[in-house]
Amino acid sequence: MSNLAERKMRFFYALRSNGVTDPRVLAAMEAVDRGLFVKGVFAERAYDDTPLPIACGQTISQPSVVGLMTQALNVSPRDKVLEVGTGSGYQAAILSHLARRVYTIDRYRRLVREAEAVFAALDLTNITAIVGDGSFGLPEQAPFDRIIITAAAEDPPGPLLAQLRIGGIMVVPVGQSDAVQSLIKVTRGPEGYDYEELRPVRFVPLVEGLGRD
């Protein structure tokens, strides 16, 4: 077995041993090569179950956390999904295999541009990547069936909760950026929102405004 094949095998073992068991999520993660989203000196570690630095001071999330967040979203093939925090584009690429349409927004133009190049190379035509302030969501495309936020907010952001369809699910890390945060699953019901705490996580903070590339 080649070194690369062995690393990929360990990658999927780490996903399963950390609780990523949904067959659709595992298939989507198998279809999207994380190595395409990790550049430069960190490329060698693309198949480690660890977050890695990317441009603009951001990170590509730990694969098992990506898997758990995707699993918690419970995306169905007809869903329209909003991702806040495009980053490397890895999470959006996985969602594109599960959803009808993915909108992903990031405050850094460079990250959006680089992610779009990978989406095009992979022929992922159901992703729309947008440069903008994700803390306000994407009201012109709302409501969304699913919303995933890949940066930590002190509370689930009100504008984003308002863009969630009744029956919809949001997954968001909540907490202070310098402390351990909690991954929260929010389900919108006819009478309001139900909150479920999933696990401790650590994400970069959700910041308002556009970034300087």
Sequence and secondary structure as in RCSB ss.txt:
>XXXX:A:sequence
MSNLAERKMRFFYALRSNGVTDPRVLAAMEAVDRGLFVKGVFAERAYDDTPLPIACGQTISQPSVVGLMTQALNV
SPRDKVLEVGTGSGYQAAILSHLARRVYTIDRYRRLVREAEAVFAALDLTNITAIVGDGSFGLPEQAPFDRIIIT
AAAEDPPGPLLAQLRIGGIMVVPVGQSDAVQSLIKVTRGPEGYDYEELRPVRFVPLVEGLGRD
>XXXX:A:secstr
  HHHHHHHHHHHHHHHTT   HHHHHHHHHS GGGG  GGGGGGTTSSS EE GGG EE  HHHHHHHHHHHT 
 TT EEEEE  TTSHHHHHHHTTSSEEEEEES HHHHHHHHHHHHHTT TTEEEEES GGG  GGG  EEEEEE 
SBBSS  HHHHHTEEEEEEEEEEES TTS EEEEEEEEETTEEEEEEEEEE   B   S    
